[in-house]
Amino acid sequence: MILAEACLSEFIQAHFKTDVCEITVIVFIHTHSRNGN
């Protein structure tokens, strides 16, 4: 997760040419063949 956040931060800073953005990440864990109970 730390590496993903670092990559996204670098990409956003390069694309928008600012470091004022803050990244929020929501993660969903998907399990195959289980109903989630």
PDB file of all heavy atoms in Angstrom:
ATOM      1  N   MET A   1       0.814  -1.191   0.000  1.00  0.00           N
ATOM      2  CA  MET A   1       0.000   0.000   0.000  1.00  0.00           C
ATOM      3  C   MET A   1       0.864   1.264   0.000  1.00  0.00           C
ATOM      4  O   MET A   1       0.505   2.244  -0.627  1.00  0.00           O
ATOM      5  CB  MET A   1      -0.939  -0.002   1.209  1.00  0.00           C
ATOM      6  CG  MET A   1      -2.010  -1.089   1.184  1.00  0.00           C
ATOM      7  SD  MET A   1      -3.098  -1.051  -0.242  1.00  0.00           S
ATOM      8  CE  MET A   1      -3.961   0.451   0.022  1.00  0.00           C
ATOM      9  N   ILE A   2       1.978   1.203   0.707  1.00  0.00           N
ATOM     10  CA  ILE A   2       2.851   2.378   0.756  1.00  0.00           C
ATOM     11  C   ILE A   2       3.440   2.665  -0.627  1.00  0.00           C
ATOM     12  O   ILE A   2       3.507   3.818  -1.056  1.00  0.00           O
ATOM     13  CB  ILE A   2       3.966   2.178   1.800  1.00  0.00           C
ATOM     14  CG1 ILE A   2       3.350   2.140   3.201  1.00  0.00           C
ATOM     15  CG2 ILE A   2       5.015   3.272   1.709  1.00  0.00           C
ATOM     16  CD1 ILE A   2       4.323   1.724   4.283  1.00  0.00           C
ATOM     17  N   LEU A   3       3.835   1.615  -1.317  1.00  0.00           N
ATOM     18  CA  LEU A   3       4.392   1.789  -2.664  1.00  0.00           C
ATOM     19  C   LEU A   3       3.332   2.321  -3.625  1.00  0.00           C
ATOM     20  O   LEU A   3       3.618   3.202  -4.441  1.00  0.00           O
ATOM     21  CB  LEU A   3       4.965   0.466  -3.175  1.00  0.00           C
ATOM     22  CG  LEU A   3       5.605   0.494  -4.554  1.00  0.00           C
ATOM     23  CD1 LEU A   3       6.757   1.483  -4.584  1.00  0.00           C
ATOM     24  CD2 LEU A   3       6.076  -0.884  -4.935  1.00  0.00           C
ATOM     25  N   ALA A   4       2.113   1.802  -3.530  1.00  0.00           N
ATOM     26  CA  ALA A   4       1.034   2.279  -4.395  1.00  0.00           C
ATOM     27  C   ALA A   4       0.754   3.758  -4.147  1.00  0.00           C
ATOM     28  O   ALA A   4       0.562   4.530  -5.089  1.00  0.00           O
ATOM     29  CB  ALA A   4      -0.228   1.458  -4.161  1.00  0.00           C
ATOM     30  N   GLU A   5       0.740   4.169  -2.893  1.00  0.00           N
ATOM     31  CA  GLU A   5       0.504   5.575  -2.552  1.00  0.00           C
ATOM     32  C   GLU A   5       1.627   6.457  -3.088  1.00  0.00           C
ATOM     33  O   GLU A   5       1.384   7.538  -3.623  1.00  0.00           O
ATOM     34  CB  GLU A   5       0.376   5.738  -1.034  1.00  0.00           C
ATOM     35  CG  GLU A   5      -0.102   7.109  -0.594  1.00  0.00           C
ATOM     36  CD  GLU A   5       1.024   8.090  -0.380  1.00  0.00           C
ATOM     37  OE1 GLU A   5       2.165   7.666  -0.135  1.00  0.00           O
ATOM     38  OE2 GLU A   5       0.770   9.305  -0.473  1.00  0.00           O
ATOM     39  N   ALA A   6       2.858   5.987  -3.000  1.00  0.00           N
ATOM     40  CA  ALA A   6       4.002   6.749  -3.508  1.00  0.00           C
ATOM     41  C   ALA A   6       3.917   6.907  -5.029  1.00  0.00           C
ATOM     42  O   ALA A   6       4.175   7.995  -5.558  1.00  0.00           O
ATOM     43  CB  ALA A   6       5.306   6.071  -3.110  1.00  0.00           C
ATOM     44  N   CYS A   7       3.544   5.841  -5.718  1.00  0.00           N
ATOM     45  CA  CYS A   7       3.415   5.907  -7.182  1.00  0.00           C
ATOM     46  C   CYS A   7       2.296   6.855  -7.593  1.00  0.00           C
ATOM     47  O   CYS A   7       2.462   7.656  -8.517  1.00  0.00           O
ATOM     48  CB  CYS A   7       3.151   4.513  -7.748  1.00  0.00           C
ATOM     49  SG  CYS A   7       4.553   3.402  -7.645  1.00  0.00           S
ATOM     50  N   LEU A   8       1.143   6.767  -6.906  1.00  0.00           N
ATOM     51  CA  LEU A   8       0.035   7.661  -7.229  1.00  0.00           C
ATOM     52  C   LEU A   8       0.389   9.116  -6.931  1.00  0.00           C
ATOM     53  O   LEU A   8       0.040  10.008  -7.700  1.00  0.00           O
ATOM     54  CB  LEU A   8      -1.219   7.251  -6.450  1.00  0.00           C
ATOM     55  CG  LEU A   8      -1.934   6.010  -6.954  1.00  0.00           C
ATOM     56  CD1 LEU A   8      -3.039   5.613  -5.991  1.00  0.00           C
ATOM     57  CD2 LEU A   8      -2.496   6.249  -8.343  1.00  0.00           C
ATOM     58  N   SER A   9       1.071   9.358  -5.829  1.00  0.00           N
ATOM     59  CA  SER A   9       1.481  10.728  -5.489  1.00  0.00           C
ATOM     60  C   SER A   9       2.400  11.298  -6.554  1.00  0.00           C
ATOM     61  O   SER A   9       2.233  12.441  -6.992  1.00  0.00           O
ATOM     62  CB  SER A   9       2.189  10.752  -4.141  1.00  0.00           C
ATOM     63  OG  SER A   9       1.313  10.501  -3.096  1.00  0.00           O
ATOM     64  N   GLU A  10       3.362  10.515  -6.983  1.00  0.00           N
ATOM     65  CA  GLU A  10       4.297  10.977  -8.011  1.00  0.00           C
ATOM     66  C   GLU A  10       3.575  11.254  -9.319  1.00  0.00           C
ATOM     67  O   GLU A  10       3.834  12.256  -9.985  1.00  0.00           O
ATOM     68  CB  GLU A  10       5.386   9.936  -8.217  1.00  0.00           C
ATOM     69  CG  GLU A  10       6.463  10.378  -9.173  1.00  0.00           C
ATOM     70  CD  GLU A  10       7.592   9.377  -9.293  1.00  0.00           C
ATOM     71  OE1 GLU A  10       7.816   8.619  -8.331  1.00  0.00           O
ATOM     72  OE2 GLU A  10       8.238   9.359 -10.349  1.00  0.00           O
ATOM     73  N   PHE A  11       2.648  10.375  -9.690  1.00  0.00           N
ATOM     74  CA  PHE A  11       1.886  10.560 -10.928  1.00  0.00           C
ATOM     75  C   PHE A  11       1.034  11.829 -10.866  1.00  0.00           C
ATOM     76  O   PHE A  11       1.019  12.631 -11.803  1.00  0.00           O
ATOM     77  CB  PHE A  11       0.998   9.345 -11.184  1.00  0.00           C
ATOM     78  CG  PHE A  11       0.073   9.522 -12.350  1.00  0.00           C
ATOM     79  CD1 PHE A  11       0.556   9.406 -13.642  1.00  0.00           C
ATOM     80  CD2 PHE A  11      -1.261   9.820 -12.151  1.00  0.00           C
ATOM     81  CE1 PHE A  11      -0.300   9.578 -14.725  1.00  0.00           C
ATOM     82  CE2 PHE A  11      -2.113   9.997 -13.219  1.00  0.00           C
ATOM     83  CZ  PHE A  11      -1.634   9.876 -14.514  1.00  0.00           C
ATOM     84  N   ILE A  12       0.335  12.037  -9.752  1.00  0.00           N
ATOM     85  CA  ILE A  12      -0.525  13.213  -9.616  1.00  0.00           C
ATOM     86  C   ILE A  12       0.297  14.490  -9.611  1.00  0.00           C
ATOM     87  O   ILE A  12      -0.068  15.486 -10.243  1.00  0.00           O
ATOM     88  CB  ILE A  12      -1.393  13.094  -8.351  1.00  0.00           C
ATOM     89  CG1 ILE A  12      -2.458  12.024  -8.578  1.00  0.00           C
ATOM     90  CG2 ILE A  12      -2.047  14.421  -7.992  1.00  0.00           C
ATOM     91  CD1 ILE A  12      -3.265  11.671  -7.354  1.00  0.00           C
ATOM     92  N   GLN A  13       1.431  14.482  -8.916  1.00  0.00           N
ATOM     93  CA  GLN A  13       2.286  15.670  -8.894  1.00  0.00           C
ATOM     94  C   GLN A  13       2.807  15.993 -10.288  1.00  0.00           C
ATOM     95  O   GLN A  13       2.876  17.156 -10.679  1.00  0.00           O
ATOM     96  CB  GLN A  13       3.439  15.471  -7.918  1.00  0.00           C
ATOM     97  CG  GLN A  13       3.001  15.523  -6.475  1.00  0.00           C
ATOM     98  CD  GLN A  13       4.136  15.205  -5.517  1.00  0.00           C
ATOM     99  OE1 GLN A  13       5.274  15.018  -5.920  1.00  0.00           O
ATOM    100  NE2 GLN A  13       3.819  15.126  -4.240  1.00  0.00           N
ATOM    101  N   ALA A  14       3.165  14.977 -11.060  1.00  0.00           N
ATOM    102  CA  ALA A  14       3.667  15.204 -12.410  1.00  0.00           C
ATOM    103  C   ALA A  14       2.547  15.673 -13.345  1.00  0.00           C
ATOM    104  O   ALA A  14       2.763  16.550 -14.184  1.00  0.00           O
ATOM    105  CB  ALA A  14       4.301  13.931 -12.957  1.00  0.00           C
ATOM    106  N   HIS A  15       1.362  15.108 -13.188  1.00  0.00           N
ATOM    107  CA  HIS A  15       0.252  15.435 -14.082  1.00  0.00           C
ATOM    108  C   HIS A  15      -0.317  16.828 -13.793  1.00  0.00           C
ATOM    109  O   HIS A  15      -0.544  17.605 -14.720  1.00  0.00           O
ATOM    110  CB  HIS A  15      -0.842  14.386 -13.952  1.00  0.00           C
ATOM    111  CG  HIS A  15      -1.993  14.593 -14.887  1.00  0.00           C
ATOM    112  ND1 HIS A  15      -1.886  14.356 -16.242  1.00  0.00           N
ATOM    113  CD2 HIS A  15      -3.252  15.027 -14.667  1.00  0.00           C
ATOM    114  CE1 HIS A  15      -3.047  14.632 -16.811  1.00  0.00           C
ATOM    115  NE2 HIS A  15      -3.897  15.041 -15.869  1.00  0.00           N
ATOM    116  N   PHE A  16      -0.556  17.147 -12.521  1.00  0.00           N
ATOM    117  CA  PHE A  16      -1.167  18.427 -12.166  1.00  0.00           C
ATOM    118  C   PHE A  16      -0.143  19.504 -11.814  1.00  0.00           C
ATOM    119  O   PHE A  16      -0.498  20.637 -11.576  1.00  0.00           O
ATOM    120  CB  PHE A  16      -2.133  18.242 -10.993  1.00  0.00           C
ATOM    121  CG  PHE A  16      -3.337  17.420 -11.354  1.00  0.00           C
ATOM    122  CD1 PHE A  16      -3.474  16.137 -10.860  1.00  0.00           C
ATOM    123  CD2 PHE A  16      -4.321  17.926 -12.183  1.00  0.00           C
ATOM    124  CE1 PHE A  16      -4.583  15.378 -11.189  1.00  0.00           C
ATOM    125  CE2 PHE A  16      -5.432  17.169 -12.513  1.00  0.00           C
ATOM    126  CZ  PHE A  16      -5.560  15.886 -12.018  1.00  0.00           C
ATOM    127  N   LYS A  17       1.129  19.113 -11.737  1.00  0.00           N
ATOM    128  CA  LYS A  17       2.225  20.022 -11.436  1.00  0.00           C
ATOM    129  C   LYS A  17       2.002  20.779 -10.123  1.00  0.00           C
ATOM    130  O   LYS A  17       2.261  21.961 -10.008  1.00  0.00           O
ATOM    131  CB  LYS A  17       2.449  20.990 -12.582  1.00  0.00           C
ATOM    132  CG  LYS A  17       2.731  20.257 -13.887  1.00  0.00           C
ATOM    133  CD  LYS A  17       3.426  21.081 -14.874  1.00  0.00           C
ATOM    134  CE  LYS A  17       3.682  20.432 -16.198  1.00  0.00           C
ATOM    135  NZ  LYS A  17       3.491  19.054 -16.392  1.00  0.00           N
ATOM    136  N   THR A  18       1.506  20.034  -9.119  1.00  0.00           N
ATOM    137  CA  THR A  18       1.305  20.590  -7.787  1.00  0.00           C
ATOM    138  C   THR A  18       1.471  19.470  -6.758  1.00  0.00           C
ATOM    139  O   THR A  18       1.320  18.295  -7.076  1.00  0.00           O
ATOM    140  CB  THR A  18      -0.088  21.232  -7.639  1.00  0.00           C
ATOM    141  OG1 THR A  18      -0.190  21.784  -6.327  1.00  0.00           O
ATOM    142  CG2 THR A  18      -1.203  20.235  -7.837  1.00  0.00           C
ATOM    143  N   ASP A  19       1.812  19.830  -5.534  1.00  0.00           N
ATOM    144  CA  ASP A  19       1.927  18.832  -4.481  1.00  0.00           C
ATOM    145  C   ASP A  19       0.893  19.070  -3.378  1.00  0.00           C
ATOM    146  O   ASP A  19       1.050  18.636  -2.256  1.00  0.00           O
ATOM    147  CB  ASP A  19       3.336  18.812  -3.896  1.00  0.00           C
ATOM    148  CG  ASP A  19       3.755  20.158  -3.338  1.00  0.00           C
ATOM    149  OD1 ASP A  19       3.030  21.140  -3.563  1.00  0.00           O
ATOM    150  OD2 ASP A  19       4.810  20.212  -2.693  1.00  0.00           O
ATOM    151  N   VAL A  20      -0.183  19.772  -3.727  1.00  0.00           N
ATOM    152  CA  VAL A  20      -1.215  20.117  -2.762  1.00  0.00           C
ATOM    153  C   VAL A  20      -2.267  19.011  -2.649  1.00  0.00           C
ATOM    154  O   VAL A  20      -3.050  19.001  -1.713  1.00  0.00           O
ATOM    155  CB  VAL A  20      -1.881  21.459  -3.167  1.00  0.00           C
ATOM    156  CG1 VAL A  20      -2.949  21.875  -2.194  1.00  0.00           C
ATOM    157  CG2 VAL A  20      -0.822  22.538  -3.288  1.00  0.00           C
ATOM    158  N   CYS A  21      -2.273  18.048  -3.567  1.00  0.00           N
ATOM    159  CA  CYS A  21      -3.279  16.987  -3.569  1.00  0.00           C
ATOM    160  C   CYS A  21      -3.036  15.993  -2.439  1.00  0.00           C
ATOM    161  O   CYS A  21      -1.917  15.747  -2.037  1.00  0.00           O
ATOM    162  CB  CYS A  21      -3.252  16.240  -4.896  1.00  0.00           C
ATOM    163  SG  CYS A  21      -3.667  17.265  -6.290  1.00  0.00           S
ATOM    164  N   GLU A  22      -4.135  15.409  -1.957  1.00  0.00           N
ATOM    165  CA  GLU A  22      -4.060  14.367  -0.940  1.00  0.00           C
ATOM    166  C   GLU A  22      -4.756  13.130  -1.486  1.00  0.00           C
ATOM    167  O   GLU A  22      -5.837  13.218  -2.064  1.00  0.00           O
ATOM    168  CB  GLU A  22      -4.753  14.823   0.343  1.00  0.00           C
ATOM    169  CG  GLU A  22      -4.682  13.815   1.460  1.00  0.00           C
ATOM    170  CD  GLU A  22      -5.305  14.334   2.736  1.00  0.00           C
ATOM    171  OE1 GLU A  22      -5.138  15.520   3.040  1.00  0.00           O
ATOM    172  OE2 GLU A  22      -5.967  13.549   3.409  1.00  0.00           O
ATOM    173  N   ILE A  23      -4.136  11.972  -1.299  1.00  0.00           N
ATOM    174  CA  ILE A  23      -4.674  10.726  -1.829  1.00  0.00           C
ATOM    175  C   ILE A  23      -5.397   9.966  -0.730  1.00  0.00           C
ATOM    176  O   ILE A  23      -4.890   9.806   0.372  1.00  0.00           O
ATOM    177  CB  ILE A  23      -3.548   9.861  -2.419  1.00  0.00           C
ATOM    178  CG1 ILE A  23      -2.914  10.572  -3.593  1.00  0.00           C
ATOM    179  CG2 ILE A  23      -4.071   8.496  -2.828  1.00  0.00           C
ATOM    180  CD1 ILE A  23      -1.723   9.858  -4.154  1.00  0.00           C
ATOM    181  N   THR A  24      -6.592   9.490  -1.066  1.00  0.00           N
ATOM    182  CA  THR A  24      -7.359   8.621  -0.181  1.00  0.00           C
ATOM    183  C   THR A  24      -7.605   7.320  -0.924  1.00  0.00           C
ATOM    184  O   THR A  24      -7.985   7.323  -2.087  1.00  0.00           O
ATOM    185  CB  THR A  24      -8.698   9.276   0.191  1.00  0.00           C
ATOM    186  OG1 THR A  24      -8.431  10.527   0.812  1.00  0.00           O
ATOM    187  CG2 THR A  24      -9.485   8.395   1.124  1.00  0.00           C
ATOM    188  N   VAL A  25      -7.380   6.203  -0.259  1.00  0.00           N
ATOM    189  CA  VAL A  25      -7.511   4.900  -0.899  1.00  0.00           C
ATOM    190  C   VAL A  25      -8.549   4.081  -0.154  1.00  0.00           C
ATOM    191  O   VAL A  25      -8.525   3.998   1.073  1.00  0.00           O
ATOM    192  CB  VAL A  25      -6.156   4.152  -0.904  1.00  0.00           C
ATOM    193  CG1 VAL A  25      -6.309   2.777  -1.528  1.00  0.00           C
ATOM    194  CG2 VAL A  25      -5.107   4.960  -1.626  1.00  0.00           C
ATOM    195  N   ILE A  26      -9.472   3.478  -0.912  1.00  0.00           N
ATOM    196  CA  ILE A  26     -10.454   2.549  -0.359  1.00  0.00           C
ATOM    197  C   ILE A  26     -10.178   1.186  -0.979  1.00  0.00           C
ATOM    198  O   ILE A  26     -10.088   1.066  -2.201  1.00  0.00           O
ATOM    199  CB  ILE A  26     -11.891   2.996  -0.674  1.00  0.00           C
ATOM    200  CG1 ILE A  26     -12.152   4.360  -0.050  1.00  0.00           C
ATOM    201  CG2 ILE A  26     -12.883   1.964  -0.176  1.00  0.00           C
ATOM    202  CD1 ILE A  26     -13.481   4.959  -0.417  1.00  0.00           C
ATOM    203  N   VAL A  27     -10.032   0.162  -0.144  1.00  0.00           N
ATOM    204  CA  VAL A  27      -9.685  -1.166  -0.626  1.00  0.00           C
ATOM    205  C   VAL A  27     -10.822  -2.127  -0.312  1.00  0.00           C
ATOM    206  O   VAL A  27     -11.339  -2.154   0.807  1.00  0.00           O
ATOM    207  CB  VAL A  27      -8.384  -1.666   0.046  1.00  0.00           C
ATOM    208  CG1 VAL A  27      -8.068  -3.080  -0.397  1.00  0.00           C
ATOM    209  CG2 VAL A  27      -7.244  -0.733  -0.263  1.00  0.00           C
ATOM    210  N   PHE A  28     -11.208  -2.925  -1.297  1.00  0.00           N
ATOM    211  CA  PHE A  28     -12.203  -3.972  -1.115  1.00  0.00           C
ATOM    212  C   PHE A  28     -11.527  -5.314  -1.341  1.00  0.00           C
ATOM    213  O   PHE A  28     -10.857  -5.503  -2.353  1.00  0.00           O
ATOM    214  CB  PHE A  28     -13.360  -3.825  -2.119  1.00  0.00           C
ATOM    215  CG  PHE A  28     -14.195  -2.614  -1.891  1.00  0.00           C
ATOM    216  CD1 PHE A  28     -13.952  -1.446  -2.585  1.00  0.00           C
ATOM    217  CD2 PHE A  28     -15.224  -2.642  -0.968  1.00  0.00           C
ATOM    218  CE1 PHE A  28     -14.712  -0.322  -2.376  1.00  0.00           C
ATOM    219  CE2 PHE A  28     -16.002  -1.520  -0.743  1.00  0.00           C
ATOM    220  CZ  PHE A  28     -15.742  -0.360  -1.457  1.00  0.00           C
ATOM    221  N   ILE A  29     -11.699  -6.218  -0.414  1.00  0.00           N
ATOM    222  CA  ILE A  29     -11.139  -7.563  -0.561  1.00  0.00           C
ATOM    223  C   ILE A  29     -12.227  -8.450  -1.140  1.00  0.00           C
ATOM    224  O   ILE A  29     -13.302  -8.594  -0.563  1.00  0.00           O
ATOM    225  CB  ILE A  29     -10.646  -8.119   0.788  1.00  0.00           C
ATOM    226  CG1 ILE A  29      -9.545  -7.215   1.329  1.00  0.00           C
ATOM    227  CG2 ILE A  29     -10.171  -9.559   0.640  1.00  0.00           C
ATOM    228  CD1 ILE A  29      -9.084  -7.581   2.718  1.00  0.00           C
ATOM    229  N   HIS A  30     -11.935  -9.028  -2.288  1.00  0.00           N
ATOM    230  CA  HIS A  30     -12.901  -9.907  -2.958  1.00  0.00           C
ATOM    231  C   HIS A  30     -12.455 -11.347  -2.807  1.00  0.00           C
ATOM    232  O   HIS A  30     -11.329 -11.694  -3.142  1.00  0.00           O
ATOM    233  CB  HIS A  30     -12.998  -9.549  -4.445  1.00  0.00           C
ATOM    234  CG  HIS A  30     -13.935 -10.435  -5.195  1.00  0.00           C
ATOM    235  ND1 HIS A  30     -15.296 -10.306  -5.093  1.00  0.00           N
ATOM    236  CD2 HIS A  30     -13.690 -11.467  -6.016  1.00  0.00           C
ATOM    237  CE1 HIS A  30     -15.866 -11.234  -5.859  1.00  0.00           C
ATOM    238  NE2 HIS A  30     -14.902 -11.943  -6.420  1.00  0.00           N
ATOM    239  N   THR A  31     -13.319 -12.170  -2.265  1.00  0.00           N
ATOM    240  CA  THR A  31     -13.018 -13.597  -2.139  1.00  0.00           C
ATOM    241  C   THR A  31     -13.898 -14.372  -3.099  1.00  0.00           C
ATOM    242  O   THR A  31     -15.120 -14.209  -3.109  1.00  0.00           O
ATOM    243  CB  THR A  31     -13.249 -14.083  -0.704  1.00  0.00           C
ATOM    244  OG1 THR A  31     -14.601 -13.808  -0.344  1.00  0.00           O
ATOM    245  CG2 THR A  31     -12.330 -13.388   0.276  1.00  0.00           C
ATOM    246  N   HIS A  32     -13.307 -15.188  -3.922  1.00  0.00           N
ATOM    247  CA  HIS A  32     -14.059 -15.969  -4.896  1.00  0.00           C
ATOM    248  C   HIS A  32     -14.730 -17.153  -4.213  1.00  0.00           C
ATOM    249  O   HIS A  32     -14.189 -17.757  -3.293  1.00  0.00           O
ATOM    250  CB  HIS A  32     -13.110 -16.486  -5.996  1.00  0.00           C
ATOM    251  CG  HIS A  32     -12.542 -15.377  -6.806  1.00  0.00           C
ATOM    252  ND1 HIS A  32     -13.260 -14.731  -7.779  1.00  0.00           N
ATOM    253  CD2 HIS A  32     -11.340 -14.773  -6.776  1.00  0.00           C
ATOM    254  CE1 HIS A  32     -12.513 -13.786  -8.322  1.00  0.00           C
ATOM    255  NE2 HIS A  32     -11.327 -13.796  -7.732  1.00  0.00           N
ATOM    256  N   SER A  33     -15.928 -17.465  -4.645  1.00  0.00           N
ATOM    257  CA  SER A  33     -16.738 -18.596  -4.206  1.00  0.00           C
ATOM    258  C   SER A  33     -17.109 -18.530  -2.722  1.00  0.00           C
ATOM    259  O   SER A  33     -17.348 -19.531  -2.095  1.00  0.00           O
ATOM    260  CB  SER A  33     -16.047 -19.928  -4.511  1.00  0.00           C
ATOM    261  OG  SER A  33     -14.953 -20.151  -3.640  1.00  0.00           O
ATOM    262  N   ARG A  34     -17.144 -17.328  -2.158  1.00  0.00           N
ATOM    263  CA  ARG A  34     -17.627 -17.148  -0.793  1.00  0.00           C
ATOM    264  C   ARG A  34     -18.692 -16.063  -0.809  1.00  0.00           C
ATOM    265  O   ARG A  34     -18.621 -15.109  -1.569  1.00  0.00           O
ATOM    266  CB  ARG A  34     -16.495 -16.737   0.145  1.00  0.00           C
ATOM    267  CG  ARG A  34     -15.476 -17.828   0.333  1.00  0.00           C
ATOM    268  CD  ARG A  34     -14.489 -17.407   1.380  1.00  0.00           C
ATOM    269  NE  ARG A  34     -13.497 -18.453   1.550  1.00  0.00           N
ATOM    270  CZ  ARG A  34     -12.478 -18.359   2.365  1.00  0.00           C
ATOM    271  NH1 ARG A  34     -12.308 -17.271   3.082  1.00  0.00           N
ATOM    272  NH2 ARG A  34     -11.615 -19.335   2.488  1.00  0.00           N
ATOM    273  N   ASN A  35     -19.681 -16.185   0.058  1.00  0.00           N
ATOM    274  CA  ASN A  35     -20.761 -15.205   0.065  1.00  0.00           C
ATOM    275  C   ASN A  35     -20.486 -14.024   0.985  1.00  0.00           C
ATOM    276  O   ASN A  35     -21.305 -13.129   1.098  1.00  0.00           O
ATOM    277  CB  ASN A  35     -22.078 -15.861   0.431  1.00  0.00           C
ATOM    278  CG  ASN A  35     -22.074 -16.445   1.833  1.00  0.00           C
ATOM    279  OD1 ASN A  35     -21.112 -16.289   2.569  1.00  0.00           O
ATOM    280  ND2 ASN A  35     -23.153 -17.125   2.183  1.00  0.00           N
ATOM    281  N   GLY A  36     -19.377 -13.975   1.692  1.00  0.00           N
ATOM    282  CA  GLY A  36     -19.007 -12.836   2.508  1.00  0.00           C
ATOM    283  C   GLY A  36     -19.482 -12.886   3.942  1.00  0.00           C
ATOM    284  O   GLY A  36     -19.281 -11.951   4.705  1.00  0.00           O
ATOM    285  N   ASN A  37     -20.142 -13.955   4.347  1.00  0.00           N
ATOM    286  CA  ASN A  37     -20.612 -14.063   5.740  1.00  0.00           C
ATOM    287  C   ASN A  37     -19.505 -14.491   6.679  1.00  0.00           C
ATOM    288  O   ASN A  37     -18.669 -15.237   6.401  1.00  0.00           O
ATOM    289  CB  ASN A  37     -21.775 -15.043   5.842  1.00  0.00           C
ATOM    290  CG  ASN A  37     -22.996 -14.488   5.164  1.00  0.00           C
ATOM    291  OD1 ASN A  37     -23.156 -13.283   5.061  1.00  0.00           O
ATOM    292  ND2 ASN A  37     -23.861 -15.367   4.676  1.00  0.00           N
TER     293      ASN A  37
END
